[in-house]
């Protein structure tokens, strides 16, 4: 059974030596996420976001165990290549960002070896025989194959790898739907677009997200923009201590308090 390891968003740490050791990854990841949020105007750059609830960057215990027993190998240089460029990650949802495409680890187990989850296998496939005998997040099985998965083009398989073109749908790289095309889900639309008007019985249409100053109905193209219902026009998040009327005029990490001022949202 396939276990999905969430891609942890984060950047540069420590003494800039060109590697992020496994032991330093969680702290480096949080720092990188803070850098990205500040670069995009979601959190003011001059404010330490250590207080903000920006998610957990802890490594799952099963992955820690795999590293400790040599079943996966951490790639510190690959982690650094991603995290050290946090200030260059895109703030535009219509722009593909490739700094962190490569996984930060590889499996070391060969075909036929006993495995606990996909990441331990060179092939990234740990087959449990379809028994469903799982323990928490793990489904022990055996590794299938000795060939590392490679990114796919359109109509290539993508069960154990990413797509260079299109999106992964049903374990196959399929074309995305351009703006104006019919859709049933946001994931079907090309990057920077959402599926609008879809219902349980009727499909919707892919619409490009609006930019700053453009009319909007809930979502905007830039991470640092918001769509207040009072104007339905994309505008930058209000900064701390600026006046506000509605909650969503402030960053998701701030709140419009009773004095109608944007203040930090405490954890």
N, C-alpha and C positions, 0 to 999 in steps of 0.2 A: 504494500500500500504506500502511496506517495504521501510524505509529510512535507508540507509547505513551510519553509523557514521565511519569516517575514523579512523583507529587505529593510534594514534599519537605517534611517536617514541620519547622517552626521558628518563632522569634518575635523581637520587638523588638530594635533595635540602636541604637547610636550616640546621636545627640542628640535623638531623639524629634521630628523635624520633620515627621512624617506621610508619609514616603516612604522606600522601601528601593530605592536605585539598584541596577542590575544588578551593578555591581562589588562591592557590599557584601552581596549576597544570601547567598552561601555561609556567611559568618561569622554573619550574622543568623539564618540557618536553624538552624545548630548551637546558637546561644544559645537559640533558641526551644524547640528539642527538649529541651535541658537544663532549661529552665524548666518545661515540661510534665511531664517525668519527676519533677522535684522536687515539683511541685504534687500529683502523684498518689501520692507516697510510694514511687516505684520507686528513686529516688536521694535520699538525705537532702538537704534544702534548704540546709544549711550547708556542703555539700561541693561543691567545683568539679568538674564532671563532664568537664573537659577531658581527663582521662586515659582516660575510658571509650570503648569502641568502640561508638558509637551510630549508626554508619552514615556513609556519604559524602554530603555535600551539594554536591559539585562540579557545576557546570553542564556538560552534555555539550559536546564540542567542536563538533559539528554545529550546536548551538543558538547557541553563541558566534559561529560563522561567520555564521549567519542574521541575528543582531543587527548584526554588524559591516557587513554588506552591505545592511542595511535591509529584509530580507525578512520580519522580524518586528519588532514594536514592544513593548518592555518597558513594563509598567504599574506604576511604582513605588508609586503610591498604593494599588493593589489588593494588592500584596505586603505593604505596611505594615498594611493593614486585617486581613490574616490573621495576620501574625507578631507584631504588637503585642498580640495578645490570647491569647498562649500560656498565660498563667496562668488563662484562662477556658475553654480547651479541655476537653472532657468527659473525666473519668476513668472514666465509666460506659459500658461497651460497649452498654448498652441505651438510651442517649440519643444521638440524632442530633446531630451537631455541624456547624454551617453557617458557621463563621468563614472557612473556606478553600475555599468552593465555586467561586469564580470563578477562571479561569485568570489567571496573572500576565503574559500576553502575548497579542497578537493578530497574525494574519498580515496582510501588506500586499499580497499578490499577487492579481491579478484572474483571472477566468475565462480559461483558455487560456494563462496565463503558465507558463513552465517553472519547475518546483519540485523541491526535493530531498526534502521530507517534508511531511506533512500540515499541520503548524503554520505553515508559510509562507503558506498560502492563506487568504484571507478566509473561505472556506467550510470550511476545515480538511479538505478532500479533495484530495489529490495523487494523481491516477490514473496508474499506471504502465503501463496497458494490459494488465495481467495477464501481462506477460512474465517477471516475477520477476528482471529484470536489476538486482540490488541490489549496492551496494558497502558492505560493513560494515553499518551500521544504516540506510543511505539507499537509497531506491528512486526515482530520478529519474523525473519524469513531468510532467503538466500539471494546473493547477488546474481544478477543475470547479465552476462556479457562483460567484456574488458575494454570496450571502446567508449571513451568519454563523449558525452553528447555535445553537439555543436549547434550554434544558432541556425535557424532555418529561414529559408525564403518562402514565398507564397506556396501554399499547399504541401510544404514539408511538415513532418511531424514535430510536435513541440511539447510532448508530455513531460520531457525531462530537460528541456532547454527553452530559451526565449526565441522570439521571432525577430528577424532583421527587417521584415516587411509585414505590414498588416498586424493582426492580433491573433492570439492563441484561442481557438474556439473548438471544443471537442477534440483537443490534442492535435489540431491541425492549424497551421498558419493560414488565416483567411483574410481577404481584403477588407479594409474598413469601408464604411459607407460615407461618401462625401456629403457636404452640406447640401440640403435639399432632398437627399435620398430617404427612402422609407426605413424605419427602424422600430425595434421593440425594446431596446435597452441602450443606456448610455455607452456601454462598452462596445457596441457595434459601430459607433460613429468615429470618424477620423479624429485625430488628436486636436483638442481645442474646441470640440463640438459636443453638444448634448442632445439626447433624444427628447423632443418636446411633443406634447399632445398625445402620447401613447396611452392606451387604456387596456383593460383585460380583453376587449373584443376588437379594438382597432389599433393599427400601428400608428406611430408618430412620424416625425420628420427630423432629421439631423439639422441642428442650427448652430452656427458658430457663436461661441461665447462673445459677448460685447466687450469692448475696450473702455478705457477711462473716458467719461463724458458721453458714452452711448447709452441708449435706452436698454434697460435690463428687467428681468422678471425672476430675480432670485440669485443668479450666479453671474460672476464676472470672469474675464479672461486672465487678469493679473491677480496673483496671490495677495498683493497688498491693497486690492480694491474691495469694496463692499457695495451692496445694492440695497439702499434704504427704501422701504416701501413708501416713504413720504415723497420721494422724487422719482423712483424707478430709473435712476441714472447711476451708472458706475462711478464711484468716487473713492479716493484713498481713505483708508481708515483714519479716524480722528486720533490725534496723538494724546498722550496722558495729560490730564488737566484741561483739555479743551472741552468746550461745551458740547452737549449732545442732547438729542430729543428722543431717539430710539436706541434700543440696545445694540442693534447690529451696525450702528454708525461707528462703534468702537471695535477694536480688534477682538477676536475670539478670546484673547487672554485678558481682556479688560471688560468692565461693566459700566453701564451708564447709571450712576447712583442717584439717590433721591435729590441731590443738588444739581442733577442734570450735567454731570461732569464725568468724563472717562477716567476710571481709576482701576488699578490692577485687580484682577479676579484672583482672590487668594485660593490656594489649594484646599 
